[in-house]
C-alpha cells in the first residue's frame, strides 16, 4: 500500500512547538489595515496556537 502524503498547504502554514502543540499565524493582517487599530494589528502579528479541540484534525493533515 502506498504511503500517506501529508498536506502540502498545511505543512507551509503550521509548525510544531517543543511540546507538540501546533503554532499558527493570525488571519486578517494582509489588507484593509487602515480601519484596524494599532493594538489589533500589533496582536495579529504574533503567532497563536491551534485550539486543542481542532488539534486532532490537523494531526491527520500533517502526518505522512
N, CA, C and O atoms as a MOPAC input file, in Angstrom:
PM7 MOZYME 1SCF
protein

 N      0.84600 1    -1.18900 1     0.00000 1
 C      0.00000 1     0.00000 1     0.00000 1
 C      0.88900 1     1.25000 1     0.00000 1
 O      1.90300 1     1.28300 1     0.69700 1
 N      0.51700 1     2.27900 1    -0.77800 1
 C      1.37700 1     3.46700 1    -0.83800 1
 C      1.35700 1     4.26600 1     0.46400 1
 O      0.44200 1     4.15200 1     1.27900 1
 N      2.39100 1     5.07000 1     0.62500 1
 C      2.49700 1     5.88800 1     1.82900 1
 C      1.46300 1     7.00700 1     1.82400 1
 O      1.04100 1     7.46900 1     0.76400 1
 N      1.06300 1     7.43300 1     3.00500 1
 C      0.17700 1     8.59600 1     3.13200 1
 C      0.98400 1     9.85100 1     2.83000 1
 O      2.15100 1     9.94800 1     3.21100 1
 N      0.36700 1    10.81100 1     2.14500 1
 C      1.03400 1    12.07900 1     1.89200 1
 C      0.52400 1    13.10800 1     2.88200 1
 O     -0.67500 1    13.17500 1     3.15400 1
 N      1.43000 1    13.90800 1     3.42000 1
 C      0.99100 1    14.99000 1     4.28900 1
 C      0.51800 1    16.14500 1     3.41000 1
 O      0.99700 1    16.30900 1     2.28800 1
 N     -0.40200 1    16.92900 1     3.90700 1
 C     -0.99800 1    18.02400 1     3.15100 1
 C      0.02200 1    19.14900 1     2.97700 1
 O      0.50500 1    19.71100 1     3.96000 1
 N      0.34800 1    19.47300 1     1.72900 1
 C      1.40500 1    20.45200 1     1.44900 1
 C      1.04400 1    21.84500 1     1.94800 1
 O      1.91100 1    22.57800 1     2.42400 1
 N     -0.23300 1    22.21400 1     1.84000 1
 C     -0.66400 1    23.52200 1     2.31700 1
 C     -0.54400 1    23.63600 1     3.82900 1
 O     -0.16300 1    24.68300 1     4.35200 1
 N     -0.87000 1    22.55100 1     4.52800 1
 C     -0.78300 1    22.55600 1     5.98400 1
 C      0.66900 1    22.59700 1     6.44500 1
 O      0.98000 1    23.21000 1     7.46600 1
 N      1.56400 1    21.94300 1     5.69300 1
 C      2.98800 1    21.95300 1     6.04500 1
 C      3.54200 1    23.37100 1     6.05500 1
 O      4.38100 1    23.71900 1     6.88600 1
 N      3.05600 1    24.19000 1     5.10700 1
 C      3.56500 1    25.55700 1     4.98400 1
 C      2.97000 1    26.49200 1     6.03500 1
 O      3.56600 1    27.52100 1     6.35400 1
 N      1.80300 1    26.14400 1     6.57300 1
 C      1.09300 1    27.06900 1     7.45700 1
 C      1.24400 1    26.77900 1     8.94900 1
 O      1.05700 1    27.67400 1     9.77300 1
 N      1.57600 1    25.55400 1     9.30000 1
 C      1.64200 1    25.17000 1    10.70500 1
 C      3.00900 1    24.59800 1    11.03400 1
 O      3.65500 1    23.97400 1    10.19200 1
 N      3.44200 1    24.81900 1    12.27000 1
 C      4.68700 1    24.20100 1    12.73600 1
 C      4.48400 1    23.73300 1    14.16800 1
 O      3.63000 1    24.24800 1    14.89000 1
 N      5.27200 1    22.76100 1    14.56200 1
 C      5.13600 1    22.19200 1    15.90900 1
 C      5.99800 1    22.95000 1    16.90800 1
 O      7.08800 1    23.41800 1    16.57900 1
 N      5.49800 1    23.06300 1    18.12300 1
 C      6.29400 1    23.62300 1    19.20500 1
 C      7.06900 1    22.48500 1    19.86000 1
 O      6.92400 1    21.32500 1    19.47400 1
 N      7.87300 1    22.81200 1    20.83100 1
 C      8.65600 1    21.79700 1    21.51800 1
 C      7.80900 1    20.79100 1    22.26700 1
 O      8.20900 1    19.63900 1    22.43100 1
 N      6.63800 1    21.21700 1    22.72400 1
 C      5.76200 1    20.32000 1    23.47700 1
 C      4.76100 1    19.59900 1    22.58600 1
 O      3.93000 1    18.83700 1    23.07900 1
 N      4.83200 1    19.83800 1    21.24700 1
 C      3.96800 1    19.10700 1    20.33100 1
 C      2.70400 1    19.83300 1    19.92300 1
 O      1.90300 1    19.30000 1    19.15500 1
 N      2.51400 1    21.04900 1    20.42900 1
 C      1.34200 1    21.82300 1    20.01200 1
 C      1.59900 1    22.39600 1    18.61800 1
 O      2.73000 1    22.38100 1    18.13200 1
 N      0.54200 1    22.89900 1    17.98000 1
 C      0.67500 1    23.44700 1    16.63500 1
 C      0.62900 1    24.97000 1    16.68000 1
 O     -0.28200 1    25.56600 1    17.25600 1
 N      1.62900 1    25.58100 1    16.06000 1
 C      1.71900 1    27.03400 1    16.00300 1
 C      1.13100 1    27.50200 1    14.68400 1
 O      1.31100 1    26.84900 1    13.65600 1
 N      0.42400 1    28.63600 1    14.70400 1
 C     -0.22700 1    29.15300 1    13.50700 1
 C     -0.09500 1    30.66100 1    13.46400 1
 O      0.30900 1    31.28800 1    14.44400 1
 N     -0.43900 1    31.24400 1    12.31500 1
 C     -0.45000 1    32.69500 1    12.17500 1
 C     -1.88500 1    33.19000 1    12.21300 1
 O     -2.81400 1    32.45200 1    11.88400 1
 N     -2.06400 1    34.44400 1    12.61700 1
 C     -3.38900 1    35.03300 1    12.65600 1
 C     -3.83000 1    35.47800 1    11.27000 1
 O     -3.00600 1    35.86400 1    10.44000 1
 N     -5.12200 1    35.42300 1    11.02700 1
 C     -5.70100 1    35.91500 1     9.78300 1
 C     -6.00000 1    37.41000 1     9.93300 1
 O     -5.79300 1    37.98200 1    11.00300 1
 N     -6.48100 1    38.03200 1     8.87300 1
 C     -6.93700 1    39.43600 1     8.85300 1
 C     -5.80000 1    40.43800 1     9.02800 1
 O     -6.01100 1    41.51700 1     9.58200 1
 N     -4.58700 1    40.09100 1     8.55900 1
 C     -3.49000 1    41.04200 1     8.69600 1
 C     -2.80300 1    41.31400 1     7.35900 1
 O     -1.62800 1    41.68000 1     7.32500 1
 N     -3.54100 1    41.13600 1     6.25500 1
 C     -2.89500 1    41.29400 1     4.95500 1
 C     -3.33100 1    42.55300 1     4.21500 1
 O     -2.52800 1    43.13100 1     3.48200 1
 N     -4.56400 1    42.99500 1     4.38100 1
 C     -5.02200 1    44.19500 1     3.66500 1
 C     -6.17000 1    44.83600 1     4.43600 1
 O     -6.65800 1    44.28400 1     5.42200 1
 N     -6.58900 1    46.00500 1     3.97500 1
 C     -7.59700 1    46.84100 1     4.64500 1
 C     -7.19100 1    47.06700 1     6.10300 1
 O     -7.96800 1    46.83000 1     7.02700 1
 N     -5.95800 1    47.53100 1     6.28200 1
 C     -5.43300 1    47.70300 1     7.64100 1
 C     -5.74500 1    49.07100 1     8.20600 1
 O     -5.57700 1    49.29600 1     9.40500 1
 N     -6.20200 1    49.99700 1     7.36200 1
 C     -6.43100 1    51.36000 1     7.83800 1
 C     -7.59000 1    51.44400 1     8.82300 1
 O     -7.62000 1    52.33200 1     9.67500 1
 N     -8.54300 1    50.52300 1     8.71100 1
 C     -9.69800 1    50.57200 1     9.61000 1
 C     -9.45900 1    49.80200 1    10.90700 1
 O    -10.32600 1    49.78200 1    11.78000 1
 N     -8.29000 1    49.16800 1    11.04200 1
 C     -7.98700 1    48.40600 1    12.25400 1
 C     -7.06300 1    49.21400 1    13.15600 1
 O     -6.20000 1    49.94900 1    12.67600 1
 N     -7.24700 1    49.07500 1    14.44400 1
 C     -6.45000 1    49.84300 1    15.39700 1
 C     -5.02300 1    49.30300 1    15.47600 1
 O     -4.76200 1    48.15700 1    15.11100 1
 N     -4.10100 1    50.14300 1    15.95900 1
 C     -2.69800 1    49.72600 1    16.11800 1
 C     -2.59400 1    48.50600 1    17.01700 1
 O     -1.83300 1    47.57900 1    16.74000 1
 N     -3.36800 1    48.51700 1    18.10000 1
 C     -3.31800 1    47.41500 1    19.06300 1
 C     -3.75000 1    46.10100 1    18.40800 1
 O     -3.14500 1    45.05200 1    18.62900 1
 N     -4.80900 1    46.18300 1    17.59900 1
 C     -5.31300 1    44.99000 1    16.92500 1
 C     -4.29100 1    44.46300 1    15.91100 1
 O     -4.05800 1    43.25700 1    15.83500 1
 N     -3.68500 1    45.36200 1    15.13500 1
 C     -2.69000 1    44.95600 1    14.14300 1
 C     -1.43600 1    44.38800 1    14.80300 1
 O     -0.83800 1    43.43500 1    14.30300 1
 N     -1.04600 1    44.97900 1    15.92500 1
 C      0.13400 1    44.50300 1    16.65600 1
 C     -0.10100 1    43.08500 1    17.17500 1
 O      0.79100 1    42.24000 1    17.10600 1
 N     -1.29300 1    42.83000 1    17.68800 1
 C     -1.59200 1    41.49800 1    18.21200 1
 C     -1.74500 1    40.45800 1    17.11000 1
 O     -1.50700 1    39.27300 1    17.34000 1
 N     -2.14000 1    40.89300 1    15.91200 1
 C     -2.26000 1    39.96300 1    14.79400 1
 C     -0.89800 1    39.52600 1    14.26700 1
 O     -0.79100 1    38.48300 1    13.62100 1
 N      0.14500 1    40.31500 1    14.53700 1
 C      1.49500 1    39.94000 1    14.10600 1
 C      2.02300 1    38.73000 1    14.87000 1
 O      2.82100 1    37.95800 1    14.34100 1
 N      1.58100 1    38.56800 1    16.10400 1
 C      2.06400 1    37.48300 1    16.94600 1
 C      1.47400 1    36.15600 1    16.48600 1
 O      0.39300 1    36.12400 1    15.89800 1
 N      2.17600 1    35.07400 1    16.75000 1
 C      1.65500 1    33.75900 1    16.38100 1
 C      0.71000 1    33.25700 1    17.46700 1
 O      0.76500 1    33.68900 1    18.61800 1
 N     -0.14900 1    32.34200 1    17.07000 1
 C     -1.09100 1    31.75200 1    18.00400 1
 C     -0.94900 1    30.24400 1    17.98900 1
 O     -0.11000 1    29.69800 1    17.27300 1
 N     -1.76600 1    29.57600 1    18.77700 1
 C     -1.76300 1    28.12200 1    18.83700 1
 C     -3.09600 1    27.59400 1    18.32700 1
 O     -4.13700 1    28.22600 1    18.50800 1
 N     -3.05300 1    26.42900 1    17.68900 1
 C     -4.27700 1    25.76500 1    17.27000 1
 C     -4.97200 1    25.25300 1    18.52100 1
 O     -4.33100 1    24.69300 1    19.41100 1
 N     -6.28400 1    25.44500 1    18.58800 1
 C     -7.05100 1    25.02200 1    19.75500 1
 C     -6.98500 1    23.50500 1    19.90800 1
 O     -6.90800 1    22.77600 1    18.92000 1
 N     -7.01800 1    23.04000 1    21.15100 1
 C     -6.87300 1    21.60200 1    21.42200 1
 C     -8.02100 1    20.79700 1    20.82500 1
 O     -7.84500 1    19.62000 1    20.50900 1
 N     -9.20300 1    21.41400 1    20.66400 1
 C    -10.33000 1    20.69900 1    20.07500 1
 C    -10.13100 1    20.47100 1    18.58600 1
 O    -10.74100 1    19.56200 1    18.02300 1
 N     -9.29300 1    21.26900 1    17.93100 1
 C     -9.03100 1    21.14000 1    16.49500 1
 C     -7.73000 1    20.38600 1    16.20100 1
 O     -7.46000 1    20.04600 1    15.04900 1
 N     -6.93500 1    20.12800 1    17.22200 1
 C     -5.57900 1    19.60400 1    17.01800 1
 C     -5.57600 1    18.24700 1    16.32100 1
 O     -4.71200 1    17.99200 1    15.48200 1
 N     -6.51300 1    17.38200 1    16.64800 1
 C     -6.55500 1    16.04700 1    16.05400 1
 C     -6.78200 1    16.12700 1    14.54500 1
 O     -6.21700 1    15.33800 1    13.78800 1
 N     -7.61500 1    17.08400 1    14.10500 1
 C     -7.88900 1    17.27500 1    12.68600 1
 C     -6.62500 1    17.66100 1    11.91800 1
 O     -6.39500 1    17.17800 1    10.81000 1
 N     -5.80400 1    18.53800 1    12.51600 1
 C     -4.58900 1    18.98200 1    11.85200 1
 C     -3.48300 1    17.93400 1    11.92900 1
 O     -2.60800 1    17.89600 1    11.06400 1
 N     -3.51300 1    17.08900 1    12.94500 1
 C     -2.54700 1    15.99900 1    13.03600 1
 C     -2.71200 1    15.03800 1    11.85200 1
 O     -1.72700 1    14.50600 1    11.34100 1
 N     -3.95400 1    14.82000 1    11.42200 1
 C     -4.21800 1    13.95100 1    10.27800 1
 C     -3.63600 1    14.56500 1     9.01300 1
 O     -3.07200 1    13.85300 1     8.18200 1
 N     -3.77000 1    15.90000 1     8.85600 1
 C     -3.23600 1    16.57500 1     7.67400 1
 C     -1.71600 1    16.55300 1     7.63300 1
 O     -1.12100 1    16.48800 1     6.55700 1
 N     -1.08800 1    16.60600 1     8.80100 1
 C      0.35700 1    16.73300 1     8.85300 1
 C      1.09400 1    15.40500 1     8.95100 1
 O      2.31600 1    15.36400 1     8.81300 1
 N      0.37100 1    14.33200 1     9.18400 1
 C      1.06400 1    13.04400 1     9.24900 1
 C      1.48800 1    12.63600 1     7.84500 1
 O      0.85700 1    13.02900 1     6.86300 1
 N      2.53700 1    11.86300 1     7.75100 1
 C      2.94500 1    11.45300 1     6.42700 1
 C      4.30400 1    11.03500 1     6.33500 1
 O      4.76300 1    10.66300 1     5.25500 1

